[in-house]
Amino acid sequence: MKEGLKKILASISLFFSNTKNRRLIYIVLIFLIALGNFLYSGLARKTFVFYSYIGEHLVVEDRMLHRSFDREENIRRYVEEALLGPASPDLVLLFPRETRLSSFMFRGGTVYADLTESAVLPSQGGWNVFRSLLTLNEGIRRNFSYVNDVRIFIGGNEAFSEEFRLIFANSADNSRTSP
């Protein structure tokens, strides 16, 4: 038994004495450390769509949001971040600054988000409410593949339910923009 252990230790020391093997081990260790850092960082990349003041150009912003093991919490963070507006001052808010998330639920693949009544007021760029809600709806569907339906309420009343059902009737078509 001791002789077998000695042979194993001798082969390991011979393996580490070779500089090519050491370099390979260093590369594997660096890779494992980077992978561990990525997996335990607690951040996830999400995309947000906003519009520019000049024209109606779509601009996509990438943001790193804190990740949770709770799907509902992840979607809630996304919606709250979208309500804050764009990071660039050259882009238009989707909703007025006073708009907040009143209540939020994710049940059975469906998102239920209730925004405060200030969401019906025109935003600073003059975009209509339908376009802002459609952009938010598309963003939720694009960033969270496990979401089947999004129901957005304003002040407790469901907004544009029939229009959204017609737009998203084909589940493969989640990238339409407003007319």
ABEGO torsion letter per residue (X at the ends): XAAAAAAAAAAAAAAAABAAAAAAAAAAAAAAAAAAAAAAAGBBBBBBBBBBABEABBBBBBBBBBBBABAAAAAAAAAAAAAAEBABAABBBABBAABBBABBBBBGGBBBBBBBAAAABBBAAGBBAAAAAAAAAAAAAAABAABABBBBBBGGBBBGAAAAAAAAABAABAABBBX
